[in-house]
Amino acid sequence: MSKKIPSKTSNPLQKRSGIISENPSDLKKLKTILGILIAAFAFLLYAQSIPYNYTLDDHPAIDQNKVTKQGVAGIPTLLTTDYWYGYEGEIRGPVYRPTSLILFAIVWQFSPDSPHIYHFLNVLLYALSCWILFHVLCRVFEKQNFVFPFVCSLLYATHPIHTEVVNNIKSMDEILCFLFGITAIFFILKYLKTPSILNLIFAGITFFLCLISKETGITFLIMIPLLLYVFSTTSFKNIGIISLGLITISGIYFLVRMQVLSHVRMNVSDSVLNNTLLAAPDFISREATAFYILLRYLLLMIFPHPLRCDYNYSQITILSFTSPLAIIAILLNIGILGYSILMIKRKNQVAFGILFFMITIAPVSNIFLLIGATMAERFLYMPSLGFCIIFTFFLIKFTKTEFVKSKFNSLPQFFSFNSKLFIPLFVIIGIYSLKTFSRNADWKDNYTIFKTDVEVSENSATAHYFYGSELLFTSYKNEKNAQQKGIYLDKAIEEFTKATTIFNTYHNAFYCLGKAYNYKRDYQNALKNYEKARDLFVVPNPLFLNDLGELYLQFGTYDKALLLLDSAIKLKPDFAEANDNKGVALMKMGKFKEAIPSLERAIKINPDLDKSYFNLGCSYYNLKDYPKAVEAFKKALTFDADNYQFNGLLGLTYASMGDSINAKIYTDKSNSLRN
C-alpha cells in the first residue's frame, strides 16, 4: 500500500517556518498596506505640530524674508541668490538651497503668513519620505521578504532624533534633501530591473533637486554606488556608468552654485557663539573635540535624551588630545570605521550602515572643515538611516527572525509569524513615540522651546540670550498686567546676564541687557551695558545706535545723542525713529527750526508715528507758528485722542492764539485724563 504524500499546504514544518505559497497579488497588496501603515504612523506621530507657530530660523526663512513674501513672483530671485538674501539681518553666508524657499514662497502666495500650513507640509513630506524609504528598501532587499524594510522604516519614522527637523519649518531643507536622495535611489534601482531612459532621467532630476535642497546631498554621490555594490548584482560597468552620470550632475550643481554665490561673503558675527570649535587653542584640540562630538552623536542615536535645540558656546567643552573622552571617541570612531572598510568588501549590511552614518555626517562633523554650528540634532536626520539599518540587523538577528526565505501573503501572517521580533520592536517603538510626542510639545513656539531647552543647555550663551529675547520682546511686550510684566523683565535681565557671563564679548546680549534695564528705568545700568555693547559691535547697528542715542537724551548729553543718531540715519536713511529722535535732540538744544526737517522726514517715512506729530507741534509752538502747531497736535490726537500731553499742548497753543474756548476744551480734557 502506497503512502500518501502530504501536499505543500499541509506540511506542518512549512507552516511553522512561515514558508507558504506565494501569491504575487497578495504580496503586492501586503506591500501596499505596510507602506501605508508606515506613512500614516509617521504622519500621526507629528500631526500635533500642525497648529504650532514659527520657531527659531523659521522667521528669517519665511515671514521676515522679503523674497519669500513675494510669493511666486520671488521664485526667480530665490533661484539666483543665496539662502539668506531676503533676510535683512546679520545672517549671511555662501548657502544655496532654493528648493525649500520656493515651496515657502508658493505657500505664501496662496496663504500668506500661515505657519500651520507650513507645519502640515513638513509632516506630510516626512510621511512621504518614510513611505518612499520603505519602497526603496523593498527594492534593495528584493530577494527577501518585507521584514527588514518594514522594521527599518518604522524605526526611522519614530526615532525622536527627527523631532527638530519635522517641527522646525526651516528644516524642510533637510527633509527635501533626504526625500529627493532616496527617490533618486528608487529610480536607479528601478532602472537596473527595468532599463528605461525615463528612469535615468527621473533619477538625475531628483538627485539634482537633492543637491539644491541642501549641500549634504552630495554624500549620495558616494552612497548610491556603494549601495549598488553591496546590495545589487549589477556589474561594475553599470555602477561606473551610473556614477559618471551622478558626477556630471554634481558638476552642473557646483557650477550653478559657484555662479550664484560668487559675490557672497560670510557675515555671521561672533561665529564662535555658533561653533565652539573656533575657540579651540590649536588644531589638535579642535579635532579631538570634533571626534568627541561624533561620539555624542552616536550616543544620541542610541539614547535620544535629553534633546535640545542649542549646543552652542560653551555647551560643548573643548577637549585636549590627552583627554580620556577624546581618546575613547577617537579610538571608537576609527575602530568602527576601520571595521566597516574591511567588511564592506564582503558586502556586509552592518558595514554599509556604518559607512552610511559616517559618510553622511562627515560634511557637518567639523572634522574636515568648520561649519556654522558646533552640533545639531538636525544633522542626524540623514545619518540616522545608517543607525536604523544596523539596529534592524541586530534586532532581527537577536530574535532569530527569518527575513530571507519566509514569505507572507497577508498582514496577519506577517505579524504572527514574526511575533518574536515585533514584541520587542513595538516596545522600542512605543518608547520612541512617547519621547517624540513629549519633545514635539516643546516646539509649540519660541517661548516654549527656549524655556525648556535653557534648562538642559545651561552652559550655552545663545540659549540664555534667545530665552531672554523671547521674554523681553514677546512676553514683556504683550503682557498687560504690570506685576507680570515686571516678572518677565527681571527674568529677561537674569537670562541676558547669564549669557554675558558665559561669553563676555556677546555684544547682542549686552545690547538687550541694556534695553531691559532701560525698560526698567534703571538708566545707569542701561547706559553701562549699552556702552559695553558699543565697544563690542564689529558692524555698526543702526537700531542700537538709535537706542543709545535715545538714552543719551535721557541724560541730557545731546551732542553725543546727535552724533549717534546721525550715524544711525546714515546707515539706514529710512529709519523713522532715528529721524524723530534727532528732531528731539535738536529741540532739546533749542534748535527748533533745524528740528523740523528731521521730524517731517520721520513722518514721511512713517505717517503713523504719532509722537513725531507731537514733537513737530512742539517745535512750531516754540517758533510761535501756532497754526502749524495746532495742525500737528490735532494730527497726533487722531492716533491717541486720550493722550493728556497731546490735549494739554493743544490747549496751551490755543491759549497762545487767544482762542480761550478751544483752550479750555482741551485743557480741561487734559486735566481730566491726567487725574
C-alpha positions in Angstrom: 0.0 0.0 0.0 1.5 3.3 -1.1 1.9 6.1 1.4 0.0 9.3 0.9 2.3 12.2 0.1 1.3 15.3 2.0 0.6 18.4 -0.1 2.8 21.5 0.3 0.0 23.4 2.0 -0.5 20.7 4.7 3.2 20.4 5.7 3.3 21.4 9.3 7.0 22.1 9.1 6.4 24.6 6.4 3.7 26.3 8.4 5.9 26.6 11.4 8.7 28.1 9.3 6.4 30.6 7.7 7.1 29.2 4.2 3.8 29.5 2.3 2.9 29.5 -1.3 3.4 33.0 -2.8 0.6 34.9 -4.5 2.0 37.9 -6.3 -1.2 39.8 -6.0 -1.3 39.2 -2.2 2.3 40.2 -1.9 1.7 43.4 -3.7 -1.3 44.2 -1.5 0.7 43.4 1.6 3.5 45.7 0.5 1.0 48.5 -0.2 -0.6 48.1 3.3 2.8 48.1 5.1 3.8 51.2 3.2 0.6 53.0 4.1 1.0 51.9 7.8 4.4 53.4 8.0 3.4 56.7 6.3 0.2 57.0 8.4 2.1 56.3 11.6 4.8 58.9 10.7 2.1 61.5 9.9 0.1 60.8 13.1 3.2 60.9 15.2 3.9 64.5 14.2 0.3 65.7 13.5 0.3 67.5 16.9 2.8 70.0 15.4 0.4 71.3 12.7 -1.2 74.0 15.0 2.2 75.2 16.2 3.8 78.6 15.4 7.1 79.7 13.8 10.2 78.9 15.8 13.9 79.7 15.5 15.1 80.3 11.9 11.5 79.9 10.5 11.2 83.7 10.8 14.2 84.7 8.6 13.3 82.0 6.1 9.6 82.8 5.9 7.7 85.8 7.4 10.8 88.0 7.7 12.1 87.2 4.3 11.2 89.8 1.7 11.7 87.5 -1.3 9.7 84.6 0.2 6.9 87.0 0.9 6.8 88.0 -2.8 5.2 84.6 -3.4 5.5 83.0 -6.9 7.0 86.3 -8.2 10.0 85.8 -6.0 11.0 82.4 -7.3 13.4 83.7 -10.0 15.2 85.7 -7.3 15.3 82.6 -5.0 16.9 80.6 -7.8 19.7 83.2 -8.3 20.6 84.3 -4.8 21.9 82.8 -1.6 19.6 81.3 1.1 19.6 84.4 3.4 19.4 87.0 0.7 15.9 88.1 1.5 16.5 88.5 5.2 17.7 91.9 6.5 19.6 90.5 9.5 23.2 89.6 10.5 22.9 86.1 9.0 24.6 85.8 5.6 26.8 83.1 4.1 27.5 81.1 1.0 24.5 78.8 1.2 22.5 77.8 -1.8 19.2 75.9 -1.0 16.4 77.3 -3.2 14.1 74.3 -3.1 12.6 74.8 0.4 12.4 78.6 -0.1 10.5 78.1 -3.3 7.9 75.9 -1.5 7.7 78.6 1.2 7.0 81.2 -1.5 4.4 79.1 -3.2 2.5 78.5 0.1 2.8 82.3 0.9 1.3 83.1 -2.5 -1.9 81.3 -1.6 -2.0 81.5 2.2 0.3 84.3 3.5 1.7 84.0 7.0 0.2 80.6 7.8 2.6 78.6 9.9 0.1 75.8 10.3 0.1 75.1 6.6 3.9 75.0 6.6 3.9 72.6 9.5 1.3 70.4 7.7 3.6 70.4 4.7 6.6 69.4 6.8 4.7 66.5 8.4 3.3 65.4 5.0 6.8 65.4 3.4 8.2 63.5 6.3 5.5 60.8 6.0 6.1 60.7 2.2 9.9 60.2 2.9 9.2 57.3 5.2 6.9 55.7 2.6 9.4 56.1 -0.2 12.2 54.8 2.2 10.1 51.6 2.7 9.7 51.1 -1.0 13.4 51.7 -1.7 14.4 49.2 1.0 11.9 46.7 -0.6 13.9 47.1 -3.8 17.2 46.8 -2.0 16.1 43.6 -0.3 14.1 42.4 -3.3 15.0 38.7 -2.9 13.9 38.8 0.8 10.6 39.4 2.5 9.3 42.7 3.8 10.5 42.3 7.4 13.8 44.2 7.1 12.3 47.1 5.1 9.3 47.4 7.4 11.3 47.3 10.7 14.0 49.7 9.4 11.5 52.2 8.0 9.4 52.1 11.2 12.4 52.7 13.4 13.4 55.6 11.1 9.9 57.1 11.2 9.7 57.0 15.0 13.2 57.9 16.1 12.9 61.0 18.3 16.1 62.5 16.9 14.0 63.7 13.9 11.8 66.0 16.1 13.9 69.1 15.4 13.7 68.7 11.6 10.0 67.9 11.4 8.9 70.6 14.0 11.2 73.3 12.7 9.7 74.5 9.4 13.0 75.9 8.1 14.4 72.4 8.3 12.3 71.4 5.4 15.7 71.6 3.5 16.8 68.5 5.4 13.5 66.7 4.6 13.7 67.5 0.9 17.4 66.6 0.6 16.7 63.1 2.1 13.4 62.7 0.2 15.0 63.5 -3.2 18.1 61.5 -2.4 16.2 58.3 -1.7 13.9 58.9 -4.6 16.9 59.0 -6.9 18.0 55.6 -5.5 14.5 54.3 -6.1 14.6 55.2 -9.8 18.2 53.9 -10.2 17.1 50.5 -8.7 14.1 50.6 -11.0 16.3 51.2 -14.0 18.5 48.2 -13.1 15.5 46.0 -13.1 13.6 47.6 -16.0 16.1 49.6 -18.2 14.3 52.7 -19.3 15.8 56.1 -20.2 12.9 57.7 -18.2 14.1 56.1 -15.0 17.5 57.5 -15.5 16.1 61.0 -16.3 13.9 60.9 -13.2 16.9 59.7 -11.1 19.0 62.6 -12.5 16.3 65.2 -11.8 15.7 64.0 -8.2 19.4 63.8 -7.5 19.9 67.4 -8.7 16.9 68.5 -6.5 18.5 66.7 -3.6 21.7 68.8 -4.1 19.9 72.1 -4.3 17.8 71.3 -1.3 20.9 71.0 0.9 24.7 70.7 0.3 24.9 67.5 2.3 23.1 65.7 -0.5 26.5 65.4 -2.2 27.1 62.4 0.1 24.7 60.4 -2.1 27.3 60.7 -4.8 29.3 58.1 -2.7 26.4 56.2 -1.1 24.5 55.4 -4.3 27.4 53.5 -6.0 28.2 51.8 -2.6 24.6 50.7 -2.2 24.7 49.2 -5.7 27.9 47.4 -4.9 26.6 45.9 -1.6 23.0 45.1 -2.4 22.7 44.6 -6.2 24.2 42.1 -8.6 24.8 44.7 -11.3 28.2 44.8 -13.0 30.9 47.3 -12.1 30.4 48.7 -15.6 26.9 49.7 -14.8 27.9 51.1 -11.5 30.6 53.1 -13.2 28.1 54.5 -15.8 25.6 55.5 -13.1 28.4 57.1 -11.1 29.6 59.0 -14.1 26.1 60.4 -14.6 25.9 61.4 -10.9 29.3 63.1 -11.2 28.1 65.1 -14.2 25.0 66.3 -12.4 27.2 67.2 -9.4 29.4 69.2 -11.7 26.5 71.1 -13.1 25.3 71.8 -9.5 28.7 73.1 -8.4 28.9 75.4 -11.5 25.4 76.8 -10.7 26.3 77.2 -7.0 29.6 78.9 -7.8 27.9 81.4 -10.1 25.1 82.3 -7.7 27.4 82.6 -4.7 30.3 84.3 -6.4 29.7 87.6 -4.6 28.5 86.3 -1.3 30.7 86.6 1.7 30.3 85.1 5.2 28.7 87.6 7.6 27.9 85.8 10.8 29.0 87.9 13.8 30.5 86.3 16.9 30.7 83.0 15.0 32.4 81.3 18.0 29.0 81.5 19.6 27.6 79.2 16.9 30.7 76.9 16.6 32.6 76.4 19.9 35.4 74.7 18.0 36.6 78.2 16.8 37.6 78.7 20.5 39.9 75.7 20.4 43.5 76.8 21.2 45.0 74.6 18.4 44.2 72.2 15.6 44.7 69.1 17.7 42.3 70.2 20.4 39.8 71.2 17.7 40.0 67.7 16.1 39.9 65.9 19.5 36.7 67.9 20.3 35.2 67.1 16.9 35.7 63.4 17.5 34.1 63.7 20.9 31.1 65.4 19.3 30.9 62.5 16.8 30.7 60.2 19.9 27.9 62.4 21.3 26.0 61.9 18.0 26.4 58.1 18.4 25.1 58.2 22.0 22.1 60.3 20.9 21.2 57.7 18.3 21.2 55.0 21.0 19.7 57.1 23.8 17.9 60.2 22.5 17.7 62.1 25.7 17.9 64.9 26.6 17.2 66.6 23.3 18.0 70.3 22.8 17.9 72.8 20.0 21.1 74.5 21.2 24.6 73.1 21.5 26.4 76.4 21.1 29.2 78.0 23.1 30.0 76.7 25.6 27.7 73.8 25.9 30.3 71.5 24.4 33.6 71.7 26.3 36.9 72.0 24.3 38.9 68.8 24.9 42.7 68.3 24.7 44.1 65.3 22.7 45.0 63.6 26.0 41.5 63.9 27.5 40.1 60.4 28.3 36.8 61.2 26.5 38.7 62.4 23.4 40.9 59.2 23.4 37.8 57.0 23.7 36.0 58.9 21.0 38.9 58.8 18.5 39.6 55.1 19.1 36.0 54.1 18.9 35.2 56.1 15.7 38.4 55.0 14.0 37.8 51.4 15.1 34.2 51.4 13.8 35.3 53.0 10.5 38.2 50.5 10.1 35.8 47.6 10.7 33.3 48.8 8.1 36.0 49.4 5.4 37.3 45.8 5.9 33.9 44.2 6.0 32.4 46.2 3.1 34.3 44.0 0.7 32.1 41.1 1.9 29.0 43.2 1.2 28.2 43.3 4.9 25.0 45.1 5.8 26.3 46.4 9.1 29.4 47.8 7.4 27.1 49.6 4.9 25.1 51.0 7.8 28.2 52.3 9.5 29.5 53.8 6.3 26.2 55.4 5.6 26.2 57.0 9.0 29.9 58.1 8.8 29.8 59.4 5.2 26.5 61.3 5.5 27.6 63.0 8.8 31.1 63.8 7.5 30.2 67.2 5.9 28.8 68.5 9.2 31.2 66.8 11.6 33.7 69.7 11.8 36.4 67.2 11.3 37.3 68.1 7.8 36.1 71.7 7.7 34.5 74.1 10.2 30.8 74.8 9.7 28.4 77.3 11.2 27.3 75.1 14.2 29.1 73.1 16.9 26.5 70.3 16.9 22.8 69.9 16.0 20.3 67.1 16.1 19.1 68.1 12.6 22.5 66.9 11.3 21.5 63.3 12.3 18.4 63.3 10.1 20.0 61.6 7.1 22.8 59.6 9.0 20.1 58.1 11.3 19.2 55.8 8.5 22.6 54.1 8.8 21.9 53.6 12.5 18.4 52.1 11.7 19.9 49.7 9.3 22.4 48.4 11.9 19.7 48.4 14.7 17.3 46.4 12.4 20.0 43.9 11.5 20.9 43.1 15.1 17.2 43.1 16.3 16.4 40.5 13.6 19.5 38.5 14.4 18.8 38.6 18.2 15.2 37.4 17.7 16.3 34.8 15.2 13.7 36.1 12.7 13.8 34.7 9.2 13.8 37.6 6.7 15.2 35.9 3.6 13.1 32.8 2.7 9.9 33.3 4.6 7.1 34.9 2.6 3.8 36.3 3.9 0.7 36.9 1.8 -1.4 38.9 4.4 -0.9 41.3 7.3 -2.0 38.8 10.0 0.6 36.2 8.6 3.3 38.9 8.5 2.8 39.8 12.2 2.0 36.3 13.6 5.0 34.6 12.0 7.3 37.3 13.3 5.9 37.8 16.8 9.3 37.3 18.5 10.6 40.3 16.5 7.5 42.5 16.8 7.1 42.3 20.6 10.5 43.9 21.3 10.1 46.2 18.3 6.8 47.6 19.4 8.2 48.2 22.9 11.0 50.2 21.3 8.6 52.0 19.0 6.4 52.8 22.0 9.2 54.3 23.9 10.4 56.3 20.8 6.8 57.5 20.2 6.4 58.7 23.8 9.6 60.6 23.6 8.7 62.1 20.2 5.2 63.2 21.5 6.8 64.8 24.5 9.5 66.5 22.5 7.0 67.7 19.9 5.2 69.7 22.6 8.4 71.7 23.3 8.3 73.1 19.7 5.0 74.8 20.2 6.5 78.3 19.9 9.7 80.1 20.6 8.9 80.8 24.3 8.2 77.1 25.0 11.3 75.7 23.2 13.7 78.3 24.7 12.2 78.0 28.2 12.5 74.2 28.0 15.9 73.9 26.4 17.7 76.5 28.5 17.3 74.1 31.4 19.4 71.4 29.6 21.7 73.9 27.8 22.7 75.8 31.0 26.2 76.4 29.6 25.1 77.8 26.3 25.3 81.6 25.9 22.9 81.7 23.0 20.3 79.5 24.8 20.1 82.2 27.6 20.2 85.0 25.0 17.3 83.6 23.0 15.2 82.9 26.0 15.9 86.4 27.3 15.0 87.9 24.0 11.7 86.0 23.9 10.9 87.2 27.4 11.8 90.8 26.6 10.4 91.3 23.1 7.3 89.0 23.2 6.2 88.1 26.8 7.0 91.5 28.4 5.8 93.5 25.3 2.5 91.7 25.1 1.7 91.3 28.8 -1.0 93.8 30.2 -0.6 93.0 33.9 2.0 95.3 35.4 3.2 92.8 38.0 3.6 90.1 35.5 5.5 92.5 33.1 7.9 93.1 35.9 8.5 89.4 36.4 9.2 88.9 32.7 11.5 91.9 32.7 13.5 90.6 35.7 13.8 87.1 34.2 15.0 88.6 30.9 17.7 90.5 32.8 18.7 87.3 34.5 19.0 85.4 31.3 21.0 88.1 29.5 23.3 88.4 32.4 24.0 84.6 32.3 24.7 84.9 28.5 27.2 87.7 29.1 28.8 85.7 31.9 29.4 82.7 29.7 30.6 84.8 26.7 31.9 88.2 27.9 32.1 89.7 24.4 28.5 88.9 23.4 27.5 92.3 22.0 23.9 91.5 21.3 23.4 90.2 24.8 24.9 93.4 26.3 22.6 95.4 24.0 19.5 93.6 25.1 20.5 93.7 28.7 20.8 97.5 28.3 17.4 97.6 26.7 15.9 95.6 29.5 17.3 98.0 32.1 16.0 100.9 30.0 12.5 99.4 30.2 13.0 99.0 33.9 14.0 102.7 34.0 17.3 101.8 35.6 19.1 104.2 33.2 22.6 103.9 34.8 22.7 100.1 34.2 21.2 100.6 30.8 23.9 103.1 29.8 26.6 100.8 31.2 25.5 97.8 29.1 24.8 99.9 26.0 28.3 101.4 26.1 29.8 97.9 26.6 27.8 96.7 23.5 29.0 99.8 21.6 32.6 98.8 22.2 32.0 95.2 21.1 29.9 95.8 17.9 32.1 95.0 14.9 29.5 96.0 12.3 27.6 99.2 13.3 23.9 98.5 14.1 21.5 101.4 13.4 18.9 100.0 15.8 21.5 100.0 18.6 22.8 103.5 17.7 19.3 104.9 17.9 18.6 103.2 21.3 21.9 104.5 22.7 21.2 108.0 21.3 17.8 107.9 22.8 19.3 107.0 26.2 21.8 109.9 26.0 18.7 112.1 25.5 17.6 110.9 29.0 20.9 112.0 30.5 20.8 115.4 28.7 24.0 114.7 26.7 22.5 116.0 23.5 25.8 116.3 21.5 26.5 112.6 22.0 23.0 111.7 21.2 23.0 113.7 17.9 26.3 112.1 16.8 24.9 108.6 17.3 21.5 109.4 15.7 23.3 110.9 12.6 25.3 107.6 12.4 22.1 105.6 12.6 20.4 107.6 9.8 23.5 107.4 7.6 23.4 103.6 7.9 19.6 103.5 7.5 18.1 106.7 5.9 14.5 105.4 6.1 14.8 104.9 9.9 11.8 106.9 11.2 12.5 106.5 14.9 16.1 107.8 14.5 14.9 110.8 12.5 12.3 111.5 15.2 14.9 111.2 18.0 17.3 113.5 16.0 14.5 116.1 15.9 14.0 115.7 19.7 17.8 116.2 20.3 17.8 119.4 18.2 14.7 120.6 20.1 16.4 119.9 23.4 19.3 122.0 22.2 16.9 124.8 21.4 17.4 124.4 17.6 13.6 124.2 16.8 13.9 125.3 13.2 16.6 122.7 12.5 14.5 120.0 14.2 11.5 120.5 11.8 13.1 118.8 8.7 14.1 115.7 10.7 10.6 115.4 12.2 8.9 115.9 8.8 11.2 113.2 7.4 10.2 110.8 10.2 6.5 111.5 9.3 7.1 111.0 5.6 8.8 107.6 6.3 6.2 106.5 8.8 2.9 108.6 8.7 1.6 106.6 11.7 4.3 107.8 14.1 2.1 109.9 16.4 5.0 111.2 18.6 6.6 112.8 15.6 3.5 114.9 15.0 3.6 115.9 18.7 7.3 116.8 18.5 6.6 118.7 15.3 3.8 120.6 17.1 6.2 121.4 19.9 8.8 122.8 17.5 6.2 125.0 15.7 4.9 126.2 19.1 8.3 127.3 20.3 8.8 129.1 16.9 5.4 130.8 17.6 3.9 129.3 14.4 0.7 128.4 16.2 -1.5 127.4 13.3 1.0 124.8 12.2 1.4 123.7 15.8 -2.4 123.2 16.1 -2.4 121.2 12.8 0.4 118.9 14.1 -1.2 118.4 17.6 -4.6 117.6 16.0 -2.9 115.1 13.8 -1.3 113.5 16.8 -4.7 113.3 18.5 -6.1 111.3 15.6 -3.8 108.4 16.8 -4.3 108.9 20.5 -7.3 111.1 21.4 -6.9 110.4 25.1 -3.3 111.4 25.5 -3.2 114.1 28.1 0.0 115.6 26.8 -1.3 116.0 23.3 -4.5 117.6 24.6 -2.6 119.8 27.1 -0.2 121.2 24.5 -3.1 121.8 22.0 -4.9 123.7 24.7 -1.8 125.8 25.5 -1.4 126.6 21.8 -5.0 127.8 21.5 -4.4 129.9 24.6 -1.4 131.5 23.0 -3.5 132.2 19.9 -6.1 133.9 22.2 -8.7 131.2 21.5 -10.0 130.8 25.1 -12.9 128.5 24.1 -10.8 125.8 22.5 -8.1 126.4 25.0 -10.5 125.5 27.8 -11.9 122.4 26.0 -8.5 120.8 25.5 -7.0 121.9 28.8 -10.0 120.6 30.8 -9.8 117.3 28.9 -6.0 117.1 29.6 -6.6 117.7 33.3 -9.3 115.0 33.5 -7.1 112.5 31.7 -4.2 113.3 33.9 -6.3 112.8 37.0 
